[in-house]
Amino acid sequence: MADAIPPTLDALLEFIKEFTVEQYIKYTRSTSGAALAVAIRRHFPGFDYQQVGLDRLANAVSIAEERGFVVRDRNVVHLEITPGPSSGIDAITSHVARFQFLRPEIWRALIFVTSNERHFMDRKTGLVQSVSVNDETAIGTHNADPSLVELQHIPTDTQQSWVREFVQGQQDLSLDEAPIDDPQWWVRVPEWLRSKGPEFEKQWRRERSQRVIAVAREWASENKVPEKFLFAPRKPKPAEDLRDQDSEDTRKALLAALSEMSLHELEGISIPIHYVIRHFRAR
């Protein structure tokens, strides 16, 4: 419920802390300054930062960070925060969570508006099976199989409400201009955001991704599906190039490897001949 009287600075900071934690728990993502500003206006109608002795939101965030309520991500230009140490949530975990990606087939099942298929996951293997929306026999068979559970498509109006909330949280975007009700809004919205600035499209795609992940996690919990089945495996880091290692360490490693090889194996190695000749000359 919105406060009827102007808040104190402590009340404002506590709200910033609580809202940031709420966003992380619900969407597993950081909170943008735009979203936070909208939430503050809704929670404290008619609020002005001068009422608490500040000039702007960034000042309040700085104090909240000093108190350990939030952590600001300084790797991005715009204001973005994650829960701080005093919130009981590890901000590092929030940072890592941004790089999780749903498996492509799960993403399509949840988000695609024009899909002509229904999708079912095997609870034991994570395998996703797709059947035509017109194949009632197959759909009935899949629904009757206790090892399978349907991946429910996220309703179109829900996805459109996400767009509205995102646009409302951006000071430089107008909800009246947003093509949310266009017959092909899922195409027109990204195009429109891109025309306003590539950063808007990037922020929207990231926010949509985190919202879909939150839905997927809730679905997995309700249907007793292991969460590990939702995400694409992380790509392994490429092996470290030997040239990036200390040259002396590299030389020692190569010599050790050569000492273990047979003469037959050594025949296949190309070594400049002058290095070999040097070892047969008088020193």
C-alpha positions as CSV (number, residue, x, y, z in Angstrom):
1,M,0.0,0.0,0.0
2,A,1.4,3.5,-0.9
3,D,2.5,5.7,1.9
4,A,0.2,8.7,2.6
5,I,3.0,10.9,4.0
6,P,6.4,11.8,2.6
7,P,9.0,9.1,3.5
8,T,12.0,9.5,5.6
9,L,15.4,8.8,4.1
10,D,15.6,5.6,6.1
11,A,12.2,4.5,4.7
12,L,13.3,5.3,1.1
13,L,16.5,3.3,1.5
14,E,14.7,0.4,3.0
15,F,12.3,0.4,0.1
16,I,15.2,0.4,-2.4
17,K,16.7,-2.6,-0.6
18,E,13.4,-4.5,-0.4
19,F,12.5,-3.8,-4.1
20,T,15.9,-4.9,-5.3
21,V,15.7,-8.1,-3.4
22,E,12.2,-8.7,-4.6
23,Q,13.3,-8.3,-8.2
24,Y,16.2,-10.7,-7.8
25,I,14.1,-13.4,-6.1
26,K,11.3,-13.1,-8.7
27,Y,13.3,-12.6,-11.9
28,T,16.8,-13.6,-11.0
29,R,18.1,-10.3,-12.3
30,S,19.5,-7.0,-11.3
31,T,17.3,-3.9,-11.0
32,S,17.6,-1.0,-13.5
33,G,17.4,2.6,-12.3
34,A,14.4,3.1,-14.5
35,A,12.5,0.3,-12.9
36,L,13.4,1.5,-9.5
37,A,12.3,5.0,-10.2
38,V,8.9,3.8,-11.4
39,A,8.5,1.7,-8.2
40,I,9.4,4.6,-6.0
41,R,6.9,6.9,-7.6
42,R,4.2,4.2,-7.2
43,H,5.0,3.5,-3.6
44,F,5.5,7.1,-2.6
45,P,3.0,9.2,-4.6
46,G,4.2,12.8,-5.2
47,F,7.6,12.0,-3.8
48,D,10.5,14.5,-4.4
49,Y,14.1,13.6,-3.5
50,Q,14.5,17.0,-2.0
51,Q,12.0,15.9,0.7
52,V,14.8,13.7,2.1
53,G,17.7,16.1,1.4
54,L,18.8,14.5,-1.9
55,D,19.0,15.7,-5.5
56,R,18.3,12.5,-7.4
57,L,17.9,8.7,-7.4
58,A,21.6,8.1,-7.8
59,N,22.3,9.9,-4.5
60,A,19.9,7.6,-2.7
61,V,21.5,4.5,-4.4
62,S,24.9,5.7,-3.3
63,I,23.8,5.9,0.4
64,A,22.1,2.5,0.1
65,E,25.3,1.0,-1.2
66,E,27.3,2.5,1.7
67,R,24.9,0.8,4.1
68,G,25.3,-2.5,2.3
69,F,21.7,-2.6,1.0
70,V,22.6,-2.8,-2.7
71,V,25.6,-3.2,-5.0
72,R,25.9,-1.0,-8.1
73,D,27.1,-2.6,-11.3
74,R,29.8,-0.3,-12.6
75,N,30.4,-2.4,-15.7
76,V,27.4,-0.7,-17.3
77,V,26.8,3.0,-18.0
78,H,23.2,3.1,-16.8
79,L,22.2,2.7,-13.2
80,E,21.8,-1.0,-12.3
81,I,21.9,-2.6,-8.9
82,T,21.9,-6.0,-7.2
83,P,21.1,-7.0,-3.6
84,G,23.9,-5.9,-1.2
85,P,25.6,-8.0,1.6
86,S,23.2,-6.9,4.3
87,S,20.2,-8.2,2.2
88,G,21.2,-11.8,2.8
89,I,21.6,-12.4,-0.9
90,D,25.0,-12.7,-2.6
91,A,25.3,-10.1,-5.3
92,I,27.9,-12.2,-7.1
93,T,25.3,-14.9,-7.6
94,S,23.0,-12.3,-9.2
95,H,25.8,-11.3,-11.6
96,V,26.5,-14.9,-12.6
97,A,22.7,-15.6,-13.1
98,R,22.6,-13.1,-16.0
99,F,24.6,-15.5,-18.2
100,Q,22.2,-18.5,-17.9
101,F,20.4,-19.4,-21.1
102,L,17.3,-21.6,-21.5
103,R,17.6,-24.5,-23.9
104,P,16.4,-23.3,-27.3
105,E,13.6,-25.8,-27.5
106,I,12.3,-24.7,-24.1
107,W,12.6,-21.0,-25.0
108,R,10.5,-21.7,-28.2
109,A,7.9,-23.7,-26.3
110,L,7.4,-20.9,-23.7
111,I,7.7,-17.7,-25.8
112,F,6.8,-18.3,-29.5
113,V,3.5,-16.7,-30.2
114,T,2.8,-18.4,-33.6
115,S,3.8,-21.9,-32.7
116,N,1.7,-24.7,-34.2
117,E,3.0,-27.3,-31.8
118,R,2.6,-28.3,-28.2
119,H,5.6,-29.4,-26.2
120,F,6.1,-32.0,-23.5
121,M,9.1,-32.7,-21.3
122,D,10.2,-36.0,-19.9
123,R,10.7,-35.5,-16.2
124,K,13.4,-38.1,-16.0
125,T,15.5,-37.2,-19.0
126,G,14.7,-33.6,-19.8
127,L,13.9,-34.6,-23.4
128,V,11.4,-32.3,-25.1
129,Q,8.9,-33.8,-27.4
130,S,6.8,-31.7,-29.8
131,V,3.4,-32.6,-31.4
132,S,1.1,-30.8,-33.8
133,V,-1.7,-28.8,-32.1
134,N,-4.0,-30.7,-34.5
135,D,-2.9,-34.2,-33.5
136,E,-5.4,-34.8,-30.8
137,T,-4.4,-38.5,-30.5
138,A,-0.8,-37.7,-29.8
139,I,-1.7,-34.9,-27.4
140,G,-4.0,-37.3,-25.4
141,T,-1.3,-39.9,-25.3
142,H,1.3,-37.4,-24.0
143,N,-1.1,-36.0,-21.4
144,A,-1.9,-39.5,-20.1
145,D,1.8,-40.3,-19.7
146,P,2.8,-39.5,-16.0
147,S,6.5,-39.2,-17.0
148,L,5.6,-36.3,-19.3
149,V,4.6,-32.8,-18.5
150,E,3.5,-30.0,-20.9
151,L,5.5,-26.8,-21.3
152,Q,2.8,-24.3,-21.2
153,H,3.1,-21.3,-23.6
154,I,3.3,-18.0,-21.8
155,P,0.0,-16.1,-22.7
156,T,0.3,-13.4,-25.2
157,D,-1.3,-10.8,-22.9
158,T,1.3,-11.6,-20.3
159,Q,4.1,-11.1,-22.7
160,Q,2.6,-7.8,-23.8
161,S,2.2,-6.7,-20.2
162,W,6.0,-7.2,-19.8
163,V,6.5,-4.8,-22.7
164,R,4.3,-2.2,-21.2
165,E,6.1,-2.4,-17.8
166,F,9.4,-2.1,-19.5
167,V,8.4,0.9,-21.6
168,Q,6.9,2.6,-18.6
169,G,10.2,2.2,-16.8
170,Q,12.1,4.1,-19.5
171,Q,12.0,7.9,-19.2
172,D,12.9,8.3,-22.9
173,L,10.1,6.0,-24.3
174,S,6.4,6.7,-24.7
175,L,3.8,4.0,-24.2
176,D,1.6,5.7,-26.7
177,E,4.2,5.1,-29.4
178,A,4.9,1.5,-28.5
179,P,3.4,-1.0,-31.1
180,I,2.3,-3.4,-28.4
181,D,-1.1,-3.9,-30.0
182,D,0.2,-4.5,-33.5
183,P,-0.8,-7.8,-35.1
184,Q,2.9,-8.7,-35.2
185,W,3.9,-6.9,-32.0
186,W,6.7,-9.5,-31.2
187,V,8.4,-8.2,-34.4
188,R,7.4,-4.6,-34.3
189,V,8.4,-4.0,-30.6
190,P,12.1,-4.9,-31.1
191,E,12.2,-2.8,-34.3
192,W,10.7,0.2,-32.5
193,L,13.1,-0.1,-29.6
194,R,16.0,-0.4,-32.0
195,S,14.9,2.8,-33.7
196,K,14.9,4.6,-30.4
197,G,18.4,3.4,-29.6
198,P,20.1,-0.1,-29.6
199,E,20.5,0.0,-25.8
200,F,16.7,-0.1,-25.4
201,E,16.4,-3.2,-27.5
202,K,19.3,-4.8,-25.6
203,Q,17.8,-4.0,-22.2
204,W,14.4,-5.3,-23.3
205,R,15.8,-8.6,-24.5
206,R,17.7,-9.1,-21.3
207,E,14.6,-8.2,-19.2
208,R,12.4,-10.5,-21.2
209,S,14.9,-13.3,-20.9
210,Q,15.0,-13.1,-17.1
211,R,11.2,-13.0,-16.9
212,V,11.0,-16.1,-19.1
213,I,13.6,-17.8,-16.9
214,A,11.5,-17.0,-13.8
215,V,8.4,-18.5,-15.4
216,A,10.4,-21.6,-16.4
217,R,11.8,-22.1,-12.9
218,E,8.3,-21.7,-11.4
219,W,7.0,-24.3,-13.9
220,A,9.8,-26.7,-13.0
221,S,9.1,-26.3,-9.3
222,E,5.4,-26.9,-9.7
223,N,5.9,-30.0,-11.9
224,K,8.8,-31.6,-10.0
225,V,11.2,-31.2,-13.0
226,P,14.9,-30.8,-12.1
227,E,15.9,-27.2,-12.8
228,K,19.1,-28.4,-14.5
229,F,17.0,-29.6,-17.4
230,L,16.0,-26.0,-18.2
231,F,19.4,-24.5,-19.0
232,A,21.8,-24.9,-21.9
233,P,25.2,-26.2,-20.7
234,R,27.8,-23.6,-20.2
235,K,30.4,-23.6,-23.0
236,P,33.8,-24.7,-21.6
237,K,36.5,-22.2,-21.6
238,P,39.0,-22.8,-24.5
239,A,42.3,-24.4,-23.4
240,E,44.8,-21.8,-22.4
241,D,47.3,-21.1,-25.2
242,L,50.8,-22.2,-24.3
243,R,52.1,-19.0,-25.8
244,D,50.4,-17.1,-22.9
245,Q,52.4,-19.1,-20.3
246,D,55.8,-18.2,-19.0
247,S,58.3,-19.1,-21.7
248,E,60.6,-21.0,-19.3
249,D,57.7,-23.0,-18.0
250,T,56.6,-23.8,-21.5
251,R,60.2,-24.9,-22.5
252,K,60.4,-27.2,-19.4
253,A,57.0,-28.7,-20.3
254,L,58.0,-29.4,-23.9
255,L,61.3,-31.0,-22.9
256,A,59.5,-33.2,-20.4
257,A,57.1,-34.3,-23.1
258,L,60.0,-35.1,-25.5
259,S,61.8,-37.2,-23.0
260,E,58.8,-39.5,-22.7
261,M,58.5,-40.0,-26.5
262,S,60.1,-42.9,-28.4
263,L,62.5,-42.4,-31.3
264,H,59.8,-43.4,-33.7
265,E,57.5,-40.8,-32.3
266,L,60.2,-38.2,-32.4
267,E,60.6,-38.8,-36.2
268,G,57.3,-37.0,-36.7
269,I,58.4,-33.8,-35.0
270,S,59.7,-30.9,-37.0
271,I,62.7,-29.2,-35.3
272,P,65.1,-26.7,-37.1
273,I,68.2,-28.7,-37.9
274,H,70.6,-26.1,-36.5
275,Y,69.3,-26.8,-33.0
276,V,70.2,-30.5,-33.4
277,I,73.7,-29.9,-35.0
278,R,74.7,-27.6,-32.1
279,H,74.6,-30.6,-29.7
280,F,77.2,-32.6,-31.8
281,R,79.7,-29.8,-32.1
282,A,82.6,-29.3,-29.7
283,R,81.8,-26.7,-27.1
